[in-house]
Amino acid sequence: MAKVTVVGAGKYGSMTALKIAEYDLADQVVMTDIVEGLPQGLALDINQSRYVEGFSTKLFGTNNYEDTADSDIVVITAGLPRKPGMSRMDLLEVNAGIVTDVTENILKHSKNPIIVVVTNPLDQMTTLTAKVSKLSKNRVIGQAGVLDSSRFAYFISEKLDVNISKVEALTLGSHGETMVPVPSLCKVDGKPLVDLLSSEEINDLVQRTSDGGAEIVSLLKTGSAYFAPASSAATMVKAMLSDSDEIFPVCAWVDGEYGINDVYLGVPAKLGADGVSEIVQYNLTDVEKDALLDASKAVKQKVAELDSI
Ligand code: APR
């Protein structure tokens, strides 16, 4: 059975660890954090829910990377969350330091893990993790599109007053300003979204999706969203633990697909036991293809900023 490590036992990390444990696909979920007692206390609390929930996966809390040894999958959530008025870019410098430190420590004890990155700013942190870890690119994946698509699906279901199970929604591109919605592939009860809502109405939903994290940050005042983000990261881990090859929009290394090269970008990808097994090329409209290309250029520019810090 597999071992999963979640680095960062804050809101996002602990909720992700709980969800992964409840899937009952791993032998052990290790939570680690720099705060003494925090991962240990949370692990104890979650372990005490096992009897009620009926799952066997054991939680282990630690401040020591030796306990993460031989992890199959590592989820990096360590970092500062956004504060009201703060952009993801403001987080770049501080979180780059944290993610570099975490990645180096993980690789000392696990030779060939799959790493899922959720720390913001997402595209840069995923690129940085791949660079620092030197793992093969299919084993380093960022979480963004699963969350953005889920937010988009929720807003569509509310707007049309339909059960969310009837909605298919997809966003690609970068997390944040250059998110690329794909209305041509969004459906409600099998009907194209573009036949159900005007382009103005779709644009409003897209805007709310793109601002989805910020809207929650401004309501919470301290901390950022973590329920839907944790569901998204845990779902990716579940697909890899069960080698499902299911398709998710994730931040993956793009090397020629969609006419785009050498960049971590939100694209549809199959997730299996080795991470990304294939980047799936959907038929996008010309507008959507151009938006994806623009997003790739924006991400490349942001990644270049990493070299200056
Ligand atoms: N090593 C391990 N853990 C660390 C480190 C480090 N070097 N630096 C910080 N942490 C831990 C903190 O101690 C804290 O417990 O990361 C945790 C972050 O938790 P929260 O502050 O609750 O933040 P959270 O909401 O979980 O968000 C984490 O996900 O969505 C992104 O933008 C968000 O980058 C942020 C990350």
Boltz pocket constraint, residues with backbone or C-beta under 6 A from the ligand:
constraints:
  - pocket:
      binder: B
      contacts: [[A, 7], [A, 8], [A, 9], [A, 10], [A, 11], [A, 12], [A, 13], [A, 32], [A, 33], [A, 34], [A, 35], [A, 38], [A, 77], [A, 78], [A, 79], [A, 80], [A, 81], [A, 82], [A, 95], [A, 98], [A, 101], [A, 102], [A, 118], [A, 119], [A, 120], [A, 223], [A, 224], [A, 225], [A, 226], [A, 229]]
      max_distance: 6.0
